[in-house]
Amino acid sequence: MQKLLIASHNRDKVKEIADLLAGLPLEVLCTDDFPHLKPTVEDQDTIAGNAMKKALETAQQTGLMTLADDTGLFVHALNDEPGIFAARYAGEDCSYRDNRLKVLGNMEGKADRRATFKTCAALADPDGVIAIKEGCVEGYITDAERGENGFGYDAVFEVKSTGKTYAEMSHCEKNRLSHRALAVQKIIPVISHVIGENT
C-alpha cells in the first residue's frame, strides 16, 4: 500500500479526510506521526496558496505524497470575514467555540446571514504540487448554535436547501456534501492515478 500523509494536526479534519479516502489502497498518516516536522507558516493570502504551500513543504520534508487542505468561512455581512483566518478568528489559541461565538456576536442584528464555506485541497510530492481542487458550499450563519455533531463552525453554519447545520447532520451525511468532502472527492481520481502509476 502506498503511503499518503495528510498535512494536519487536527484529528477531526484527519478523520473526515481519511473516511473519504477509505476506498483507496492507502496507508494514511498525519503530521502527528512525524513529531520533528517543521510546521508550515500559512502566510499566503488565499486558501489555495496555503494548501499548496503546506502540501509541498510537508512532502519535501518527509518524501511522501502529501494531501493538505485549507478552509475559509466567508460571511457576506462581515466583508467576507473570517475568510482565510477562520481557524484563528478569535485569537491564536482560541477554541472552536470561541470562533463560533465571535461570529455570532459580530452577526447580531444583521439581516443578511449568507455565508460561503470553501476548502482547497492540494496534493503534492517532493517534486512539486500535483493538483489542487476546491469545494464550495453556500449557506447561512444561524442565530445561535444548533446541533451536537461536527467541529469548527459546524453548529452555526446552515447548509442552503437543507434546513440543517453541519452539526445537526450525521457524520455520513456531512461527508457527502461538505465543502471539504467536495474538494477531497474531486482530488481522489488524481490520487488514484498517481497510485496506479507507482504500482
C-alpha positions in Angstrom: 0.0 0.0 0.0 1.2 3.5 -0.8 1.6 6.0 2.0 -0.3 9.3 1.9 0.4 11.9 4.5 -2.4 14.3 5.5 -0.7 17.5 6.4 -2.7 18.4 9.5 -2.6 18.0 13.3 -6.3 18.5 13.5 -7.6 15.0 14.4 -11.2 15.9 13.5 -10.2 17.0 10.0 -7.9 14.0 9.5 -10.7 11.6 10.4 -13.0 13.3 7.9 -10.5 13.1 5.1 -9.4 9.5 5.9 -13.0 8.4 5.8 -13.4 9.9 2.3 -10.2 8.1 1.2 -11.2 4.7 2.7 -11.8 3.0 -0.7 -8.2 3.6 -1.9 -5.3 1.3 -1.2 -3.5 3.8 1.0 -1.8 3.8 4.4 -3.0 7.2 5.7 -0.7 9.1 8.0 -0.9 12.5 9.6 1.6 15.1 10.8 1.3 13.8 14.4 3.2 10.7 13.1 6.2 13.0 12.3 6.9 14.9 15.6 10.0 16.6 14.2 8.3 18.1 11.2 8.9 21.8 10.8 5.4 23.5 10.7 4.4 25.4 7.6 3.9 29.1 8.1 0.5 29.7 6.5 1.2 33.2 5.2 -0.4 33.1 1.8 -3.3 35.4 1.0 -5.6 32.7 -0.3 -6.7 29.3 1.0 -5.4 27.7 -2.3 -2.0 29.3 -1.6 -1.8 28.0 2.0 -2.9 24.5 0.9 -0.3 24.3 -1.8 2.5 25.6 0.4 1.6 23.2 3.2 1.3 20.2 0.9 4.6 20.9 -0.9 6.7 21.7 2.2 5.4 18.6 4.1 6.1 16.4 1.1 9.6 17.7 0.7 10.3 17.2 4.4 9.0 13.6 4.5 9.5 12.3 1.0 5.8 11.2 1.0 2.9 12.1 -1.2 1.0 14.7 0.8 -2.6 15.9 0.9 -3.2 19.3 2.5 -6.2 21.5 2.7 -7.1 24.9 3.9 -10.6 26.2 4.6 -12.2 29.6 4.8 -15.5 30.8 6.0 -16.7 33.9 4.1 -19.6 35.7 5.7 -21.1 38.3 3.3 -22.3 40.8 6.0 -18.8 40.8 7.6 -17.0 41.7 4.4 -16.1 38.0 4.0 -14.6 37.6 7.4 -13.3 35.4 8.9 -12.1 34.3 5.5 -8.7 32.6 5.5 -8.3 33.3 9.2 -11.3 31.1 10.1 -9.2 28.7 12.3 -7.9 31.5 14.5 -10.6 34.2 14.2 -10.9 34.6 17.9 -7.1 34.6 18.5 -4.1 32.3 18.1 -5.0 29.8 20.9 -8.8 30.0 20.6 -11.2 27.1 20.8 -13.8 26.1 18.2 -16.4 27.6 20.4 -14.5 30.9 20.8 -14.6 31.2 17.0 -18.3 30.4 16.8 -19.3 32.9 19.5 -17.2 35.6 17.8 -19.0 35.1 14.5 -22.4 35.0 16.3 -21.6 38.2 18.2 -20.5 40.0 15.1 -23.6 39.0 13.3 -26.0 40.3 15.9 -28.7 42.4 14.3 -27.6 41.6 10.7 -30.4 40.6 8.3 -28.1 39.2 5.7 -26.9 35.8 7.0 -25.4 34.4 3.8 -22.1 32.7 4.1 -19.8 30.5 1.9 -17.6 27.7 3.1 -14.7 26.9 0.9 -11.9 24.3 1.1 -9.0 23.9 -1.2 -7.3 20.5 -1.2 -3.7 20.3 -2.6 -1.8 17.1 -3.5 2.0 17.2 -3.7 5.0 15.0 -3.8 8.6 16.2 -3.2 8.9 17.3 -6.8 6.0 19.7 -6.7 2.3 20.3 -6.5 0.4 17.7 -8.5 -3.2 19.0 -8.3 -5.4 21.4 -6.4 -9.2 21.2 -6.1 -11.9 23.4 -4.5 -15.1 22.5 -2.7 -17.6 25.3 -2.1 -20.9 25.2 -0.1 -23.4 28.1 0.2 -25.3 28.6 3.4 -26.3 30.9 6.3 -25.0 31.9 9.7 -27.6 30.8 12.3 -28.8 33.0 15.2 -27.5 30.5 17.7 -25.6 27.3 17.9 -27.6 24.3 16.7 -26.6 20.6 16.8 -24.1 18.5 18.7 -22.0 16.9 16.0 -19.0 18.0 14.0 -16.5 20.6 14.9 -15.3 24.1 14.0 -18.1 26.3 12.8 -20.5 23.4 12.1 -23.0 24.4 14.7 -23.5 27.9 13.2 -23.5 27.1 9.5 -26.8 26.1 8.0 -26.3 24.4 4.6 -28.5 26.0 1.9 -31.6 24.0 1.0 -31.2 21.5 3.9 -32.5 23.4 6.8 -29.7 21.8 8.9 -26.4 22.9 10.2 -23.5 20.6 9.7 -23.7 19.9 13.5 -27.3 18.7 13.0 -26.2 16.1 10.4 -24.8 12.7 10.9 -21.1 12.2 10.1 -22.0 10.3 6.9 -24.5 13.0 5.8 -21.9 15.8 6.3 -19.3 13.8 4.5 -21.5 13.6 1.4 -21.9 17.3 0.9 -19.4 19.4 3.0 -17.0 21.8 1.4 -14.1 19.6 2.5 -15.8 16.5 1.2 -16.4 18.1 -2.2 -12.7 19.2 -2.5 -11.4 15.7 -1.5 -13.8 13.9 -3.8 -12.5 16.0 -6.7 -8.9 15.1 -5.9 -9.5 11.3 -5.3 -9.2 10.5 -9.1 -5.8 12.2 -9.2 -4.7 10.2 -6.1 -5.9 7.0 -7.8 -4.0 7.9 -11.0 -0.8 8.5 -9.0 -1.2 5.2 -7.1 -1.7 3.4 -10.5 1.5 5.0 -11.9 3.5 3.9 -8.8 2.4 0.3 -8.7 
